[in-house]
Amino acid sequence: MRTLRLLIHTRRHPSAILLLVQLLGMLFYPFIEGAPAGHAAFNAFGMLVLALTIRMVRRTPGETWVSVALGLPIVVLLALQTFLDLRDSLLVWSSGLEALFYFYAAGSLIAYMMADRRATTDELFAAGATFTLLAWAFTHLYLMVQELHPGTFAAAVNASAPRSWSELNYLSFALLSSTGIGDVIPLTVHARALCSIEMLVGVMYLAAVVARLIGFTTQGKIYRRPGAPHEPWEDD
């Protein structure tokens, strides 16, 4: 019975599941990046995130066929990298497509959240999922740029070594949230331009989308004189 309830709740809030899986992936990746079978596990987990993202896009104004059309070649590229050891030759293509895929999914979620003037529970989860999708999209952009131009990024430890996915994801979250606490830094003008765009996207997302949702959730909590009728906040 509990399993059935969980499945029903999952169907109502796919954004929450996507957010949870992405956060778990961020904690999981550092343990497998240096392992012998880490690349295969990394790609398998990436395919899971792709599937969950396509499922989530189905609930948004975005076109499902677009996400499927982007997701299928990504799965093929990841499979070729895993089984034929073609990572070096295909990483640029898979990273570029994954960045485009996550940007489209994030845009679909933003359209979903902006479609009405109320904040449902799923839209609040979608706000978090959109933030992680944007961060992952820029992470894959940085991977693509680093593969095309080695030495694009440096860090406090092993400055000349290529940066891992986890390191670039850390940089992406630091820039998107405007916290500025990252020790991974861009060295080329092209990388710095991308980083500047990500900072702008993060500021605009928080100001235009998140602030709007917060405003809707607090509309029913403003001060009312004693005895005035109160309409509870309606959830989905």
PLY file of the C-alpha trace (Angstrom):
ply
format ascii 1.0
element vertex 236
property float x
property float y
property float z
element edge 235
property int vertex1
property int vertex2
end_header
0.00 0.00 0.00
2.81 2.39 0.85
4.50 1.61 -2.47
1.29 2.43 -4.34
0.94 5.74 -2.52
4.58 6.58 -3.31
4.03 5.86 -7.01
0.92 8.04 -7.07
2.77 10.85 -5.32
5.66 10.48 -7.76
3.34 10.83 -10.74
1.93 14.02 -9.28
5.35 15.55 -8.61
7.88 14.40 -11.24
9.88 17.59 -10.63
10.58 16.47 -7.07
11.91 13.10 -8.24
14.11 14.75 -10.87
15.48 17.18 -8.29
16.19 14.40 -5.80
17.96 12.23 -8.39
20.13 15.12 -9.56
21.14 15.99 -6.01
21.96 12.34 -5.30
24.02 12.27 -8.48
26.07 15.23 -7.32
26.88 13.34 -4.11
27.43 10.05 -5.96
29.73 11.21 -8.78
32.80 12.05 -6.64
32.93 8.43 -5.43
32.95 6.92 -8.93
34.97 9.41 -11.00
38.27 7.77 -10.09
37.04 4.17 -10.09
37.87 1.74 -12.94
34.20 1.31 -13.82
33.35 4.88 -12.88
32.87 6.08 -16.47
30.30 3.36 -17.20
28.40 4.11 -13.98
28.57 7.84 -14.75
27.01 7.31 -18.20
24.35 4.93 -16.83
23.30 7.48 -14.25
23.25 10.15 -16.94
20.82 8.05 -18.98
18.55 7.76 -15.92
18.52 11.54 -15.52
17.71 11.92 -19.23
14.73 9.58 -18.91
13.38 11.37 -15.83
13.83 14.74 -17.52
11.89 13.63 -20.61
9.12 12.38 -18.33
9.04 15.73 -16.58
8.93 17.70 -19.87
5.68 15.87 -20.74
3.95 17.87 -17.96
5.16 21.21 -19.26
4.27 23.34 -22.32
7.49 22.03 -23.90
7.31 19.58 -26.79
8.11 16.02 -25.70
9.31 15.05 -29.17
12.02 17.72 -29.00
13.41 16.32 -25.75
13.22 12.78 -27.16
14.95 13.87 -30.37
17.77 15.37 -28.29
17.86 12.54 -25.77
18.16 9.59 -28.18
21.47 10.63 -29.81
22.83 11.40 -26.35
22.03 7.87 -25.21
23.72 6.46 -28.32
26.83 8.58 -27.75
27.02 7.62 -24.08
26.64 3.94 -24.99
29.43 4.20 -27.57
31.68 5.89 -25.02
30.94 3.16 -22.50
31.28 0.02 -24.62
33.72 1.06 -27.36
36.02 3.30 -25.33
35.42 6.33 -27.56
35.15 8.92 -24.82
37.90 11.20 -26.11
36.46 11.43 -29.62
32.78 11.70 -28.65
32.85 13.75 -25.44
32.55 17.06 -27.27
29.42 15.94 -29.10
27.73 14.30 -26.12
28.49 17.27 -23.84
27.17 19.77 -26.37
23.96 17.80 -26.88
23.46 17.30 -23.15
23.87 21.03 -22.56
21.25 21.75 -25.24
18.94 19.07 -23.79
19.11 20.47 -20.25
18.64 24.04 -21.44
15.50 22.98 -23.30
14.18 21.10 -20.27
14.88 24.09 -18.03
13.08 26.39 -20.47
10.10 24.03 -20.51
9.93 24.05 -16.71
10.12 27.85 -16.62
7.23 28.04 -19.10
5.32 25.61 -16.86
5.88 27.78 -13.77
5.00 31.01 -15.58
1.81 29.66 -17.18
-0.52 30.72 -14.37
-0.73 32.98 -11.33
-0.61 30.36 -8.58
2.17 28.33 -6.97
1.45 24.63 -6.63
3.59 22.15 -4.74
4.94 20.71 -7.97
5.90 24.18 -9.22
7.90 24.78 -6.05
9.78 21.54 -6.68
10.14 22.60 -10.31
11.90 25.78 -9.19
14.63 23.67 -7.58
14.77 21.21 -10.49
15.12 24.06 -12.98
18.05 25.49 -11.04
19.87 22.15 -11.11
19.06 21.67 -14.81
20.59 25.05 -15.62
23.66 24.22 -13.52
24.07 20.86 -15.27
23.63 22.47 -18.69
26.45 24.92 -18.04
28.57 22.10 -16.58
28.36 20.24 -19.88
29.15 23.44 -21.77
32.30 23.81 -19.69
33.22 20.17 -20.37
32.82 20.79 -24.09
34.95 23.94 -24.00
37.63 22.21 -21.92
37.76 19.32 -24.41
38.08 21.71 -27.34
40.65 23.93 -25.61
42.67 22.06 -22.94
43.83 24.25 -20.09
40.67 26.35 -20.13
40.10 25.94 -16.39
42.47 25.88 -13.44
42.03 25.04 -9.78
43.85 25.31 -6.46
44.86 21.63 -6.63
46.61 20.20 -9.74
46.12 23.44 -11.61
47.21 22.12 -15.01
45.10 18.93 -14.92
41.75 18.71 -16.74
38.89 19.50 -14.43
36.47 16.68 -13.61
32.70 16.82 -14.01
32.28 17.35 -10.25
34.71 20.27 -10.24
33.02 21.99 -13.16
29.61 21.31 -11.62
30.85 22.96 -8.43
31.97 25.97 -10.49
28.60 26.05 -12.23
26.61 26.11 -8.99
28.90 28.78 -7.53
28.33 31.02 -10.56
24.62 30.35 -10.99
23.92 31.09 -7.32
26.33 34.08 -7.34
28.00 32.83 -4.15
31.48 33.17 -5.64
33.06 30.52 -3.39
34.54 28.32 -6.12
38.28 27.64 -6.42
37.92 26.54 -10.06
38.55 29.52 -12.33
38.25 30.12 -16.09
41.49 31.16 -17.81
40.45 31.94 -21.39
38.26 34.75 -22.65
35.72 32.31 -24.12
35.32 30.46 -20.82
35.00 33.74 -18.92
32.30 34.88 -21.34
30.31 31.69 -20.66
30.80 32.15 -16.92
29.53 35.73 -17.14
26.44 34.57 -19.00
25.78 31.94 -16.34
25.99 34.55 -13.59
23.46 36.71 -15.46
21.15 33.73 -15.99
21.30 32.89 -12.29
20.46 36.42 -11.20
17.59 36.74 -13.69
16.19 33.33 -12.75
16.11 34.16 -9.05
14.68 37.63 -9.66
12.07 36.80 -12.30
10.97 33.21 -11.63
11.71 32.28 -8.01
10.64 35.67 -6.66
7.38 35.38 -8.62
6.61 31.98 -7.10
7.42 33.22 -3.61
5.08 36.15 -4.17
2.23 33.81 -5.12
2.78 31.61 -2.04
2.58 34.63 0.28
-0.47 36.27 -1.30
-2.79 34.39 1.02
-0.70 35.20 4.10
-0.99 39.00 4.18
-2.42 40.72 7.21
-6.21 40.68 7.53
-8.24 42.46 10.12
-9.84 40.25 12.81
-13.03 38.60 11.59
-12.23 39.05 7.91
-12.89 35.95 5.77
-9.80 33.90 5.02
-9.33 31.87 1.83
-6.79 29.10 2.30
-3.99 28.71 -0.19
-5.08 26.20 -2.81
-2.66 23.45 -3.70
-2.84 20.94 -6.57
0 1
1 2
2 3
3 4
4 5
5 6
6 7
7 8
8 9
9 10
10 11
11 12
12 13
13 14
14 15
15 16
16 17
17 18
18 19
19 20
20 21
21 22
22 23
23 24
24 25
25 26
26 27
27 28
28 29
29 30
30 31
31 32
32 33
33 34
34 35
35 36
36 37
37 38
38 39
39 40
40 41
41 42
42 43
43 44
44 45
45 46
46 47
47 48
48 49
49 50
50 51
51 52
52 53
53 54
54 55
55 56
56 57
57 58
58 59
59 60
60 61
61 62
62 63
63 64
64 65
65 66
66 67
67 68
68 69
69 70
70 71
71 72
72 73
73 74
74 75
75 76
76 77
77 78
78 79
79 80
80 81
81 82
82 83
83 84
84 85
85 86
86 87
87 88
88 89
89 90
90 91
91 92
92 93
93 94
94 95
95 96
96 97
97 98
98 99
99 100
100 101
101 102
102 103
103 104
104 105
105 106
106 107
107 108
108 109
109 110
110 111
111 112
112 113
113 114
114 115
115 116
116 117
117 118
118 119
119 120
120 121
121 122
122 123
123 124
124 125
125 126
126 127
127 128
128 129
129 130
130 131
131 132
132 133
133 134
134 135
135 136
136 137
137 138
138 139
139 140
140 141
141 142
142 143
143 144
144 145
145 146
146 147
147 148
148 149
149 150
150 151
151 152
152 153
153 154
154 155
155 156
156 157
157 158
158 159
159 160
160 161
161 162
162 163
163 164
164 165
165 166
166 167
167 168
168 169
169 170
170 171
171 172
172 173
173 174
174 175
175 176
176 177
177 178
178 179
179 180
180 181
181 182
182 183
183 184
184 185
185 186
186 187
187 188
188 189
189 190
190 191
191 192
192 193
193 194
194 195
195 196
196 197
197 198
198 199
199 200
200 201
201 202
202 203
203 204
204 205
205 206
206 207
207 208
208 209
209 210
210 211
211 212
212 213
213 214
214 215
215 216
216 217
217 218
218 219
219 220
220 221
221 222
222 223
223 224
224 225
225 226
226 227
227 228
228 229
229 230
230 231
231 232
232 233
233 234
234 235
